[in-house]
């Protein structure tokens, strides 16, 4: 069978999996038990963070909704899901005889729950199961064959982690400070978007998600469509991200604004699934990325929010980036509302960077690394940790060159 030409937008493939989504007021009370029973589960196990347990009534609502179907819970997943927390949660779920996992919280808890599922069901050493980075070769995520427990996610933020299959947890004992895993069988069987749980997330945290979604969608405007399916999602993502951001700024208590952002995150995952296999961005379509360094920063320093690690780098990355093609620059500038005919490519690029910085500053988010309160002398260690981030550096890696460039970027963004 001949290989498909994924550079041709009329040749494409799409994939999906069985899952359900419930969005509404009291969705925990009205829909969660139904989904647990649909899976034939009788010993559901709840996983959340200390803040969800201590600052919201989410745990009590889940307990009331499930009654004897809830076999136990673990409330100790801290920021970035440290490996010891995940081990403790795995042991608690095993002792409870869990036959289904519930994740209540932001991306950290949702990602940790996937890894807990892997640790419960796979028999190999945890360090053998994680993504490997052999020297001089592309990264490899080992195939994990054991069946997994069903997962139901109750996200409290519009995180892209809500229905993905990749996972990363913190481990400062490793050079890369994290352990990465990939298993499609850990995708959720259901998503519960509960209005009350969503509104319990502080505006300051939601504002970061909204601002990054708005700017990220605008900066993505220069990408050409891989196929009509992905094109439709990406067009609507820009609409939702822009609308959700402006709605939230105007009315911090708007559930509609937050749902716009949730749908945008969900569609971004679908677009990735339905777009060109492998690398999803063609050369000349957008600016260089900052994912690897941003990930290294927020994993290494738990006080640094994920949204802030990106905002501290983004304007500097754009200024130092290779310039996208003129048509991509125009699309990005138009999406940001700053397009000026006759302005040169370099001037447009700098104007985009200035606008990104202006928006972040207006929202009170950091635009320089020094604002993150991280030691400058840590730059070599941060750069080293950024070498092994699968979503950014999965292919062949020139470590020496990467370290030089990452350190230079950190200095420029200081």
C-alpha positions in Angstrom: 0.0 0.0 0.0 1.5 3.3 -1.0 2.3 5.9 1.7 -0.1 8.9 1.9 1.3 12.3 0.8 0.4 14.3 3.9 1.8 17.5 2.3 -1.2 17.4 0.0 -4.3 18.8 1.8 -6.6 16.5 -0.2 -4.9 13.4 1.2 -5.4 13.0 4.9 -6.4 10.6 7.6 -8.3 11.1 10.9 -8.6 9.2 14.1 -10.8 9.2 17.1 -11.7 7.1 20.1 -14.8 6.5 22.1 -15.5 9.1 24.8 -18.3 11.3 26.2 -18.5 14.9 27.2 -20.9 16.4 29.7 -20.9 20.2 30.2 -23.3 22.0 32.5 -24.4 23.1 36.0 -24.1 20.3 38.6 -22.6 17.9 36.0 -20.9 16.1 38.8 -24.2 15.3 40.5 -26.1 14.7 37.3 -23.6 12.8 35.1 -20.6 11.4 36.9 -22.3 8.3 38.4 -23.8 7.5 35.1 -20.4 7.4 33.5 -18.8 5.3 36.3 -21.6 2.8 35.9 -21.3 2.8 32.1 -17.7 1.5 32.6 -18.9 -1.3 34.9 -16.8 0.2 37.7 -17.6 -0.4 41.4 -14.4 1.0 43.0 -13.7 4.4 41.6 -10.7 6.2 43.0 -10.4 10.0 43.1 -7.1 11.9 42.6 -6.7 15.7 43.2 -4.4 18.3 44.6 -4.2 19.7 48.1 -5.7 23.0 46.9 -8.8 21.3 45.3 -9.3 19.4 48.6 -8.8 22.4 50.9 -10.2 25.3 48.9 -13.1 23.9 47.0 -16.0 21.5 47.7 -15.2 19.3 44.7 -14.1 16.2 46.7 -17.3 16.3 48.8 -19.4 16.7 45.7 -17.8 13.7 44.1 -18.2 11.6 47.3 -21.9 12.6 47.5 -22.5 11.8 43.8 -20.9 8.4 43.9 -21.6 7.1 47.4 -20.3 3.5 47.8 -19.0 3.6 44.2 -16.1 5.7 45.5 -13.5 3.4 47.0 -11.1 6.0 48.1 -9.2 9.2 47.2 -5.8 10.8 47.2 -5.4 14.6 47.7 -1.6 15.0 47.6 -0.7 15.7 44.0 1.4 18.9 44.2 2.4 21.3 41.4 4.0 19.5 38.4 3.2 16.1 40.0 6.5 15.1 41.7 7.4 11.4 41.3 7.0 10.6 45.0 3.5 12.0 45.0 2.6 9.9 42.0 4.1 6.8 43.7 2.1 7.5 46.9 -1.1 7.9 44.9 -0.5 4.7 43.0 -0.1 2.8 46.2 -3.3 4.3 47.6 -5.2 3.4 44.5 -3.8 -0.2 44.5 -4.8 -0.7 48.2 -8.3 0.6 47.5 -8.7 -2.0 44.7 -9.4 0.8 42.1 -11.1 -0.2 38.9 -11.6 3.3 37.6 -9.6 6.6 38.1 -11.2 10.0 38.5 -9.0 13.1 38.0 -10.4 16.3 39.5 -8.2 19.4 38.9 -5.9 21.2 36.5 -3.4 19.7 34.0 -1.0 18.5 36.7 -3.6 16.2 38.3 -4.9 15.0 35.0 -1.4 14.1 33.7 -0.5 12.5 37.0 -3.6 10.3 36.8 -2.5 8.9 33.5 0.9 8.0 34.9 -0.7 6.5 38.0 -2.8 4.3 35.6 0.4 3.2 33.9 2.2 2.4 37.1 -0.8 0.4 38.3 -1.1 -1.7 35.2 2.4 -2.1 33.8 4.8 -4.5 35.5 8.1 -3.1 34.2 10.4 -0.6 36.0 9.1 3.0 35.9 12.3 4.2 34.4 12.2 1.6 31.6 8.6 2.6 30.8 9.4 6.3 30.3 10.5 8.0 27.1 14.1 7.3 26.3 16.7 9.7 24.8 19.5 7.5 23.3 22.5 9.5 22.3 22.7 10.2 18.6 19.2 8.8 18.0 15.6 10.1 18.1 13.7 9.9 21.3 11.6 6.7 21.8 8.5 6.2 23.9 8.2 2.5 24.7 5.0 0.8 23.8 2.9 0.0 26.9 0.8 -3.0 26.1 -1.0 -3.7 29.4 -4.8 -2.8 29.5 -5.4 0.3 31.5 -8.2 1.3 34.0 -10.8 3.7 32.5 -10.2 7.4 33.4 -12.8 10.1 33.8 -11.4 13.7 33.9 -13.1 16.6 35.7 -10.9 19.5 34.5 -10.9 22.7 36.5 -8.9 24.6 33.9 -9.0 24.7 30.1 -5.9 22.5 29.8 -4.8 20.7 26.7 -4.0 17.8 28.9 -7.7 17.0 29.4 -7.9 14.3 26.7 -4.4 13.6 25.5 -2.2 10.5 25.8 1.2 11.9 26.7 2.2 12.6 30.3 5.1 14.2 32.1 5.8 14.3 35.9 8.6 16.0 37.8 11.7 14.2 39.0 14.5 16.5 40.1 16.8 13.5 40.4 17.0 13.3 36.6 19.0 15.7 34.2 15.7 16.6 32.5 13.9 17.0 35.8 10.9 15.0 34.5 9.7 11.6 33.4 7.6 11.3 30.2 5.2 8.6 29.2 2.9 7.9 26.2 0.0 5.5 26.2 -3.2 6.1 24.1 -5.1 3.8 26.4 -4.9 6.4 29.1 -7.1 8.8 27.2 -10.3 9.5 29.2 -13.5 7.7 28.6 -15.4 10.8 29.7 -15.0 14.5 30.4 -17.1 16.2 33.0 -17.1 20.0 32.5 -18.9 21.1 35.7 -19.8 24.7 35.9 -19.3 25.0 39.6 -15.9 23.3 39.6 -14.8 25.5 36.7 -15.9 28.7 38.4 -14.0 27.7 41.6 -10.8 28.3 39.7 -9.4 31.7 40.6 -9.6 34.4 38.0 -5.9 35.0 38.2 -5.2 31.5 37.0 -7.9 31.5 34.4 -6.6 34.8 33.1 -3.3 33.2 32.3 -4.9 30.4 30.3 -7.1 33.0 28.4 -4.2 35.3 27.5 -2.0 32.5 26.3 -4.9 31.0 24.3 -5.7 34.3 22.7 -2.1 35.1 21.8 -1.2 31.5 20.8 -4.2 31.3 18.4 -3.1 34.6 16.8 0.5 33.5 16.5 -0.8 30.3 14.9 -2.7 32.2 12.2 0.2 31.9 9.7 0.0 28.1 9.5 -1.4 26.7 6.3 -4.1 24.0 6.6 -2.9 20.4 6.6 -6.4 19.4 5.5 -9.9 20.8 5.7 -10.7 19.0 9.0 -7.8 20.6 10.8 -8.4 23.9 9.1 -12.0 24.1 10.4 -10.9 23.4 14.0 -8.0 26.0 13.8 -10.3 28.7 12.4 -12.8 28.2 15.2 -10.1 28.0 17.8 -9.1 31.5 16.9 -12.7 32.7 17.2 -13.2 31.0 20.6 -9.8 32.0 22.0 -10.3 35.7 21.1 -13.9 35.7 22.3 -13.1 33.8 25.5 -10.3 36.1 26.3 -12.2 39.3 25.8 -15.3 37.9 27.6 -13.2 37.0 30.6 -11.5 40.3 30.9 -14.8 42.1 30.7 -16.6 39.7 33.1 -14.4 37.5 35.3 -17.4 35.7 36.5 -18.6 34.6 33.0 -19.0 30.9 32.7 -19.5 31.4 28.9 -16.0 32.8 28.6 -14.5 29.8 30.4 -16.4 27.3 28.3 -15.1 29.1 25.1 -11.6 28.4 26.4 -12.4 24.8 27.3 -13.7 24.1 23.8 -10.7 25.8 22.2 -8.4 23.5 24.1 -10.4 20.5 23.1 -10.4 21.5 19.5 -6.7 22.1 19.5 -6.2 18.4 20.5 -8.6 17.3 17.8 -6.8 19.4 15.2 -3.5 17.8 16.2 -5.0 14.3 15.9 -6.5 15.1 12.4 -3.6 17.0 11.0 -0.4 15.9 9.2 1.4 13.1 11.0 4.7 14.0 12.6 5.7 17.7 12.5 2.5 19.8 12.3 4.2 23.2 11.4 5.8 23.8 8.0 8.9 26.0 7.7 8.1 29.7 7.3 4.6 29.5 8.9 5.3 30.8 12.3 8.0 31.9 14.8 10.4 29.6 16.6 8.9 27.9 19.7 9.7 28.3 23.4 8.1 25.0 24.6 11.3 23.2 25.8 12.6 26.1 27.9 9.2 27.1 29.2 8.7 23.4 30.3 12.1 23.3 31.9 11.3 26.5 33.9 7.9 25.5 35.3 9.0 21.9 36.0 12.2 23.0 37.8 10.5 25.7 39.8 7.1 24.8 41.3 6.4 28.5 42.1 6.4 29.3 38.4 3.1 28.8 36.7 3.1 27.1 33.3 1.4 30.2 31.7 4.0 32.5 33.2 7.0 30.5 32.0 5.8 30.9 28.5 4.9 34.6 28.8 8.4 35.4 30.2 10.0 34.1 27.0 7.6 34.6 24.2 8.3 38.2 23.1 12.1 37.6 23.2 11.7 34.4 21.2 9.7 36.2 18.5 12.3 39.0 18.2 15.1 36.5 17.9 13.2 34.1 15.6 13.8 33.5 11.9 11.2 35.6 10.2 8.2 33.7 8.8 7.1 34.1 5.2 5.5 37.5 4.4 2.1 36.0 4.0 2.4 34.3 7.4 3.5 37.5 9.0 0.5 39.3 7.5 -1.9 36.7 8.8 -0.4 36.8 12.3 -0.5 40.6 12.4 -4.1 40.7 11.1 -5.1 38.2 13.8 -3.6 40.5 16.4 -5.2 43.6 14.9 -1.9 45.4 14.2 -1.4 44.8 10.4 -0.1 47.9 8.5 0.3 47.6 4.7 3.7 48.7 3.4 5.5 47.8 6.6 8.6 45.6 6.1 8.9 42.0 7.3 11.3 42.8 10.1 9.3 45.8 11.3 6.1 43.6 11.3 7.9 40.9 13.3 9.1 43.4 15.9 5.6 45.0 16.1 4.1 41.5 16.8 6.6 40.9 19.6 5.8 44.4 21.0 2.1 43.6 20.9 2.6 40.2 22.6 4.6 41.9 25.4 2.0 44.7 25.7 -0.9 42.2 26.1 1.0 40.2 28.7 2.0 43.3 30.7 -1.6 44.6 30.6 -2.7 41.3 32.2 0.0 41.5 34.8 2.0 38.5 33.5 5.8 38.4 33.4 7.6 39.2 30.1 11.2 38.7 31.4 12.8 35.6 33.0 14.0 37.8 35.9 10.4 38.3 36.9 10.0 34.6 37.5 12.3 34.8 40.6 14.7 32.2 39.3 18.5 32.3 39.9 20.5 33.5 36.9 23.3 31.1 37.8 20.8 28.2 37.2 20.8 29.0 33.4 23.1 26.0 32.5 20.9 23.6 34.4 17.7 25.0 32.9 19.2 24.7 29.4 20.3 21.2 30.1 16.8 20.2 31.3 15.3 21.6 28.1 17.2 19.2 25.9 14.9 16.3 26.7 11.3 17.5 26.1 9.6 15.1 23.7 7.1 17.5 22.3 9.9 19.9 21.4 13.0 17.7 20.8 11.9 14.3 19.8 14.2 13.9 16.8 18.0 13.9 16.5 19.5 16.4 19.0 22.7 18.3 18.8 23.0 18.8 22.6 26.0 21.2 22.5 24.3 23.5 20.0 21.0 23.3 22.0 22.7 24.2 25.2 24.4 27.2 23.6 21.1 28.5 22.0 19.0 27.8 25.1 21.4 29.7 27.4 21.7 32.6 24.9 17.9 32.8 24.8 17.6 32.8 28.6 20.2 35.6 28.8 18.4 37.6 26.1 15.1 37.2 28.0 16.5 38.0 31.4 
